[in-house]
């Protein structure tokens, strides 16, 4: 029997549901993601943060290791074997050993150094989180700015197409020369190229944010309302020590303490505790032939006292540790000076960018007022003593210019925001920005 599926109502409903799902898919894909969410995901997904966290775990283990040196260890073993003739080893079927440190002037310094090293690792982790937050925030704000510029660029293209149509009509009517039409077409092509550049830049920024946050690039649509106002900081603000510089200082301090411990290692005695139990057997050897007082259970314990007299290797190690501590301290001072120079540079550029942003905003307002004047003159026409009637292309040119000034203002505003964020980071106030971000 032949069945005709052409008018099957179930089939029609299935295709209708598929079409509705496809229509709703872009809205789901383009769901907006807040800046705080992107920053949190970037910090969790960052390799730099994960490496810093690994250093923290390593420092915790190193600190525990210095303390555990005073806790007796316990090990079991066996050295069962056959021997012929005079026995060359102890016939131990099973053995247990225990060792621990009792007194060490160096070990106390090593514990202090490990504790300060853990503090340095935690500061490096904090510094890595702040740096990732800065990178993610900058890329997010730039993507939001580029998307807003893209909207203006699409509007410009529409105005340019209208301008080309008007010029083509005026050229055909003999009102304007052909050069005016070519100029309008050139303007349209230039605006198209600019729009392509913005689309490429938006794609690159989306990929960058996707790499930072782990989210798909197609789902990264910035929410402008989630961006808090960046404080208008200046170089006169009270600077705080950066976590990275604090970490470098703590690392140098740790190296200095460790160098002191290495120096005490060849100057002070050490006392250790040890205990050994052996269960011996005469089944596979002839121990009883040579040793009359053979007993299976044997135990020994005592203290081991080490007093260094001439140990040039330990003295050389102490000098090496002292040199490493000096290098770490110099690197910390160098990082501090570089940060001070960066603050001065950002302060100078921030003043310039603030002025440029003000100029761009004024130009946008002027262009907007000029557009309103052109629209009013086109609507009212010529009056007594009025200027000559404007052509229809004046409106499109005014609209294109107004959108261009709007994009220039957005660019200047982003440059200003980027400089302010960088100055916040250099001044050590990045944590305040993150608290404000998560509170929004």
C-alpha positions as CSV (number, residue, x, y, z in Angstrom):
1,X,0.0,0.0,0.0
2,X,1.4,3.5,-0.9
3,X,1.2,6.1,1.9
4,X,1.4,9.8,1.0
5,X,3.4,11.7,3.6
6,X,2.9,15.1,1.9
7,X,0.0,16.1,4.0
8,X,1.0,14.4,7.2
9,X,0.1,16.9,10.0
10,X,2.7,15.5,12.4
11,X,5.4,16.2,9.8
12,X,4.2,19.8,9.4
13,X,4.3,20.3,13.2
14,X,7.8,18.8,13.4
15,X,9.1,21.3,10.8
16,X,7.4,24.2,12.5
17,X,9.0,23.3,15.8
18,X,12.4,23.0,14.1
19,X,11.9,26.4,12.5
20,X,10.9,28.0,15.9
21,X,14.0,26.5,17.5
22,X,16.3,27.8,14.8
23,X,14.7,31.3,15.1
24,X,15.3,31.3,18.9
25,X,18.8,29.9,18.7
26,X,20.5,33.3,17.9
27,X,18.9,34.9,20.9
28,X,20.2,32.1,23.1
29,X,23.7,32.2,21.6
30,X,23.9,36.0,21.9
31,X,23.0,36.0,25.6
32,X,24.8,38.8,27.4
33,X,27.5,38.0,29.9
34,X,28.3,40.4,32.7
35,X,31.9,41.7,33.3
36,X,32.0,40.2,36.8
37,X,31.2,36.8,35.3
38,X,33.9,37.1,32.7
39,X,36.5,38.2,35.3
40,X,35.6,35.3,37.6
41,X,35.8,32.7,34.8
42,X,39.1,34.2,33.6
43,X,40.7,33.9,37.0
44,X,39.6,30.3,37.3
45,X,40.7,29.4,33.8
46,X,44.0,31.3,33.7
47,X,47.1,29.3,33.5
48,X,49.0,32.0,35.3
49,X,46.6,31.7,38.3
50,X,46.8,27.9,38.3
51,X,50.6,28.0,38.2
52,X,50.6,30.5,41.1
53,X,48.2,28.2,43.0
54,X,50.5,25.3,42.4
55,X,53.4,27.4,43.9
56,X,51.2,28.0,47.0
57,X,50.6,24.3,47.4
58,X,54.3,23.6,46.9
59,X,55.2,26.2,49.6
60,X,52.7,24.7,52.0
61,X,54.3,21.3,51.5
62,X,57.8,22.8,52.0
63,X,56.6,24.4,55.3
64,X,55.2,21.1,56.5
65,X,58.4,19.3,55.5
66,X,60.5,21.7,57.7
67,X,58.2,20.9,60.7
68,X,58.0,17.2,60.0
69,X,61.8,16.9,60.4
70,X,61.2,16.8,64.2
71,X,58.5,14.1,63.9
72,X,60.1,10.6,64.1
73,X,59.7,8.6,60.8
74,X,59.0,4.9,60.8
75,X,60.1,2.4,58.2
76,X,59.9,-1.4,57.8
77,X,62.3,-3.5,55.8
78,X,63.9,-6.9,55.3
79,X,67.3,-8.2,54.0
80,X,66.7,-12.0,53.8
81,X,69.4,-13.8,51.9
82,X,71.6,-16.9,51.8
83,X,75.3,-16.8,52.9
84,X,78.1,-19.4,52.9
85,X,81.2,-19.2,54.9
86,X,81.9,-16.2,57.1
87,X,78.7,-14.1,57.1
88,X,79.1,-10.7,55.4
89,X,75.8,-9.1,56.6
90,X,73.3,-9.2,59.3
91,X,70.7,-12.0,58.8
92,X,67.7,-9.7,59.3
93,X,64.3,-11.2,58.4
94,X,62.5,-8.0,59.4
95,X,63.7,-4.6,60.6
96,X,62.1,-1.3,61.8
97,X,63.9,2.0,61.9
98,X,63.0,5.4,63.4
99,X,64.7,8.7,63.0
100,X,64.1,12.3,63.9
101,X,65.8,15.6,64.4
102,X,66.2,16.7,68.0
103,X,68.2,19.9,67.9
104,X,69.2,22.1,64.9
105,X,69.9,25.8,64.9
106,X,69.6,25.8,61.1
107,X,66.2,24.1,61.0
108,X,64.4,26.8,62.9
109,X,65.7,29.3,60.3
110,X,64.5,27.0,57.5
111,X,61.0,26.9,59.1
112,X,60.9,30.7,59.2
113,X,62.1,30.9,55.6
114,X,59.4,28.4,54.5
115,X,56.7,30.4,56.3
116,X,57.8,33.6,54.6
117,X,58.0,31.7,51.3
118,X,54.4,30.7,51.7
119,X,53.5,34.3,52.3
120,X,55.3,35.2,49.1
121,X,53.5,32.5,47.1
122,X,50.1,33.8,48.3
123,X,51.0,37.3,47.3
124,X,52.1,36.1,43.8
125,X,48.7,34.3,43.5
126,X,46.9,37.6,44.4
127,X,49.1,39.4,41.9
128,X,48.3,36.9,39.2
129,X,44.5,37.2,39.9
130,X,44.7,41.0,39.6
131,X,46.6,40.9,36.4
132,X,44.1,38.5,34.8
133,X,41.3,40.7,36.0
134,X,42.9,43.7,34.4
135,X,43.4,41.8,31.0
136,X,39.8,40.5,31.1
137,X,38.3,43.9,32.0
138,X,40.2,45.7,29.3
139,X,39.3,43.2,26.6
140,X,35.6,43.2,27.8
141,X,35.3,47.0,27.8
142,X,37.0,47.2,24.4
143,X,34.7,44.6,22.9
144,X,31.7,46.6,24.3
145,X,33.1,49.8,22.7
146,X,33.7,48.1,19.4
147,X,30.2,46.7,19.3
148,X,28.7,50.1,19.9
149,X,31.0,51.5,17.2
150,X,29.7,48.7,14.9
151,X,26.1,49.8,15.4
152,X,27.1,53.4,14.5
153,X,29.1,52.0,11.5
154,X,26.0,50.2,10.2
155,X,24.0,53.4,10.5
156,X,26.8,55.2,8.6
157,X,26.6,52.7,5.8
158,X,22.9,53.1,5.5
159,X,23.3,56.9,5.3
160,X,26.1,56.5,2.7
161,X,23.9,54.2,0.6
162,X,21.2,56.9,0.7
163,X,23.7,59.5,-0.2
164,X,24.8,57.5,-3.3
165,X,21.2,57.1,-4.4
166,X,20.7,60.9,-4.0
167,X,23.8,61.7,-5.9
168,X,23.0,59.3,-8.7
169,X,19.6,61.0,-9.2
170,X,21.2,64.4,-9.1
171,X,23.9,63.4,-11.6
172,X,21.3,61.9,-14.0
173,X,19.3,65.1,-13.7
174,X,22.4,67.1,-14.5
175,X,22.4,69.0,-11.1
176,X,25.7,67.6,-9.9
177,X,28.8,66.5,-11.8
178,X,29.9,62.9,-12.0
179,X,32.7,63.6,-9.5
180,X,30.1,64.1,-6.7
181,X,28.7,60.7,-7.4
182,X,32.1,59.1,-7.4
183,X,32.9,60.9,-4.1
184,X,29.8,59.5,-2.5
185,X,30.6,56.0,-3.7
186,X,34.2,56.5,-2.3
187,X,32.7,57.5,1.0
188,X,30.4,54.5,1.0
189,X,33.4,52.2,0.3
190,X,35.5,53.7,3.0
191,X,32.8,53.3,5.5
192,X,32.4,49.7,4.5
193,X,36.1,49.1,5.0
194,X,35.9,50.7,8.4
195,X,33.0,48.4,9.3
196,X,35.0,45.4,8.2
197,X,37.9,46.5,10.4
198,X,35.6,46.8,13.4
199,X,34.1,43.4,12.7
200,X,37.5,41.8,12.6
201,X,38.6,43.5,15.8
202,X,35.4,42.4,17.5
203,X,36.1,38.8,16.4
204,X,39.6,38.9,17.7
205,X,38.5,40.4,21.1
206,X,35.8,37.7,21.3
207,X,38.4,35.0,20.8
208,X,40.7,36.6,23.4
209,X,37.9,36.7,25.9
210,X,37.0,33.1,25.0
211,X,40.5,32.1,25.7
212,X,40.5,33.9,29.0
213,X,37.1,32.8,30.3
214,X,36.7,29.4,28.6
215,X,33.3,30.5,27.2
216,X,32.5,30.0,23.5
217,X,33.3,33.1,21.4
218,X,29.9,33.1,19.9
219,X,28.2,33.5,23.3
220,X,30.3,36.5,24.4
221,X,28.0,39.5,24.2
222,X,29.0,42.3,26.6
223,X,26.5,43.9,28.9
224,X,27.3,47.6,29.0
225,X,25.3,48.1,32.2
226,X,27.5,45.6,34.1
227,X,30.6,47.8,33.7
228,X,31.0,50.0,36.8
229,X,32.4,53.5,36.4
230,X,36.1,53.5,36.6
231,X,37.4,55.9,39.3
232,X,39.2,59.0,37.9
233,X,42.4,58.3,39.8
234,X,45.5,60.4,39.4
235,X,49.2,59.9,40.2
236,X,48.7,62.0,43.4
237,X,46.6,59.2,45.0
238,X,48.3,57.4,47.8
239,X,50.0,54.4,46.3
240,X,49.9,50.9,47.8
241,X,52.5,48.3,47.4
242,X,51.7,45.9,44.6
243,X,51.1,42.3,45.5
244,X,53.8,41.4,43.0
245,X,56.4,43.7,44.6
246,X,55.3,42.5,48.1
247,X,55.8,39.0,46.9
248,X,59.3,39.8,45.6
249,X,60.2,41.4,48.9
250,X,58.9,38.4,50.9
251,X,60.8,36.1,48.6
252,X,64.0,38.1,49.2
253,X,63.4,37.9,52.9
254,X,62.9,34.2,52.7
255,X,66.2,33.8,50.9
256,X,67.9,35.9,53.5
257,X,66.6,33.7,56.3
258,X,67.5,30.6,54.4
259,X,71.1,32.0,53.9
260,X,71.3,32.5,57.7
261,X,70.2,28.9,58.2
262,X,72.9,27.7,55.8
263,X,75.5,29.7,57.6
264,X,74.5,28.2,61.0
265,X,74.7,24.7,59.4
266,X,78.5,24.7,59.5
267,X,78.8,26.8,62.7
268,X,76.5,25.0,65.1
269,X,76.1,21.3,66.1
270,X,73.1,19.1,65.3
271,X,71.5,16.4,67.4
272,X,69.5,13.6,65.9
273,X,67.6,10.6,67.4
274,X,67.6,7.1,65.9
275,X,66.3,3.6,66.8
276,X,66.6,0.3,65.0
277,X,64.9,-3.1,65.7
278,X,66.0,-6.3,63.8
279,X,64.5,-9.7,63.9
280,X,67.4,-12.0,62.8
281,X,67.3,-15.6,61.7
282,X,70.0,-18.3,61.4
283,X,68.1,-20.5,59.0
284,X,69.9,-19.5,55.8
285,X,73.3,-18.9,57.1
286,X,75.8,-20.1,59.7
287,X,75.9,-17.1,62.1
288,X,75.9,-19.3,65.2
289,X,79.3,-20.8,64.0
290,X,81.0,-17.4,64.3
291,X,78.8,-15.6,66.9
292,X,78.1,-17.5,70.1
293,X,75.6,-15.0,71.6
294,X,73.2,-15.1,68.6
295,X,69.7,-13.7,69.5
296,X,66.8,-13.2,67.1
297,X,65.5,-9.9,68.7
298,X,67.9,-7.0,68.6
299,X,67.3,-3.3,69.3
300,X,69.4,-0.2,69.4
301,X,68.7,3.5,69.9
302,X,70.6,6.6,70.8
303,X,71.5,10.2,69.9
304,X,73.7,11.3,67.0
305,X,75.6,14.5,67.7
306,X,77.3,16.2,64.7
307,X,79.8,19.0,65.4
308,X,81.2,20.5,62.1
309,X,84.8,21.6,62.2
310,X,86.1,21.8,58.6
311,X,83.3,21.6,56.0
312,X,84.2,23.9,53.2
313,X,81.2,22.6,51.1
314,X,78.7,23.9,53.7
315,X,80.6,27.2,53.9
316,X,80.4,27.6,50.1
317,X,76.7,26.7,50.2
318,X,76.2,29.5,52.7
319,X,77.9,32.0,50.5
320,X,75.8,30.9,47.6
321,X,72.6,31.4,49.6
322,X,73.8,34.9,50.7
323,X,74.4,35.9,47.1
324,X,70.9,34.6,46.0
325,X,69.4,36.7,48.9
326,X,71.2,39.8,47.7
327,X,70.1,39.3,44.1
328,X,66.5,38.9,45.2
329,X,66.6,42.1,47.3
330,X,68.1,44.0,44.3
331,X,65.4,42.7,42.0
332,X,62.7,43.8,44.5
333,X,64.2,47.3,44.5
334,X,64.4,47.4,40.7
335,X,60.7,46.3,40.4
336,X,59.7,49.1,42.8
337,X,61.5,51.7,40.8
338,X,60.0,50.4,37.5
339,X,56.6,50.7,39.0
340,X,57.2,54.2,40.1
341,X,58.3,55.1,36.6
342,X,55.2,53.5,35.2
343,X,53.0,55.5,37.5
344,X,54.6,58.7,36.3
345,X,54.2,57.7,32.7
346,X,50.5,56.7,33.2
347,X,49.8,59.9,35.0
348,X,51.2,62.0,32.2
349,X,49.3,60.1,29.5
350,X,46.1,60.1,31.5
351,X,46.1,63.9,31.5
352,X,46.4,63.9,27.8
353,X,43.8,61.2,27.2
354,X,41.4,63.0,29.5
355,X,41.7,66.2,27.4
356,X,41.4,64.2,24.2
357,X,38.2,62.6,25.5
358,X,36.8,66.0,26.4
359,X,37.6,67.3,22.9
360,X,36.0,64.2,21.2
361,X,32.9,64.7,23.4
362,X,32.6,68.4,22.4
363,X,33.1,67.5,18.7
364,X,30.3,65.0,19.0
365,X,28.0,67.5,20.6
366,X,28.8,70.1,17.9
367,X,28.1,67.5,15.2
368,X,24.8,66.6,16.8
369,X,23.8,70.3,17.0
370,X,24.8,70.8,13.3
371,X,22.7,67.8,12.3
372,X,19.7,69.3,14.1
373,X,20.3,72.6,12.4
374,X,20.4,70.9,9.0
375,X,17.2,68.9,9.7
376,X,15.5,72.1,10.8
377,X,16.6,74.0,7.7
378,X,15.4,71.2,5.4
379,X,12.1,71.1,7.2
380,X,11.4,74.8,7.3
381,X,12.8,75.7,3.9
382,X,13.8,79.2,2.8
383,X,12.5,82.2,4.7
384,X,13.0,85.9,4.3
385,X,16.8,86.6,4.4
386,X,17.5,82.9,5.1
387,X,20.4,81.0,3.6
388,X,19.9,79.1,0.3
389,X,18.0,75.8,0.5
390,X,20.1,72.8,1.4
391,X,20.2,69.8,-0.9
392,X,19.0,66.4,0.4
393,X,22.5,65.1,0.5
394,X,23.4,67.6,3.2
395,X,21.3,65.6,5.7
396,X,23.1,62.3,4.9
397,X,26.5,64.0,5.2
398,X,25.6,65.5,8.5
399,X,24.3,62.2,9.8
400,X,27.5,60.4,8.7
401,X,29.7,63.1,10.3
402,X,27.6,62.9,13.6
403,X,28.1,59.1,13.7
404,X,31.8,59.5,13.0
405,X,32.2,61.9,15.9
406,X,30.2,59.5,18.1
407,X,32.7,56.7,17.2
408,X,35.7,59.0,17.9
409,X,34.2,59.8,21.3
410,X,33.9,56.1,22.0
411,X,37.5,55.5,21.1
412,X,38.7,58.3,23.3
413,X,36.6,57.1,26.1
414,X,38.0,53.6,25.9
415,X,41.6,54.8,25.8
416,X,40.8,56.9,28.9
417,X,39.3,53.9,30.7
418,X,42.2,51.6,29.8
419,X,44.7,54.1,31.1
420,X,42.7,54.5,34.3
421,X,42.6,50.8,34.9
422,X,46.3,50.5,34.3
423,X,47.0,53.3,36.8
424,X,44.7,51.6,39.3
425,X,46.8,48.5,38.9
426,X,50.1,50.4,39.2
427,X,48.9,52.2,42.3
428,X,47.8,49.0,44.0
429,X,44.1,49.9,44.0
430,X,43.0,47.1,41.7
431,X,41.4,45.3,44.6
432,X,39.0,48.2,45.2
433,X,37.9,48.0,41.5
434,X,37.3,44.2,41.9
435,X,35.2,44.8,45.0
436,X,33.1,47.4,43.2
437,X,32.8,45.1,40.2
438,X,31.4,42.2,42.2
439,X,29.1,44.5,44.1
440,X,27.5,45.8,40.9
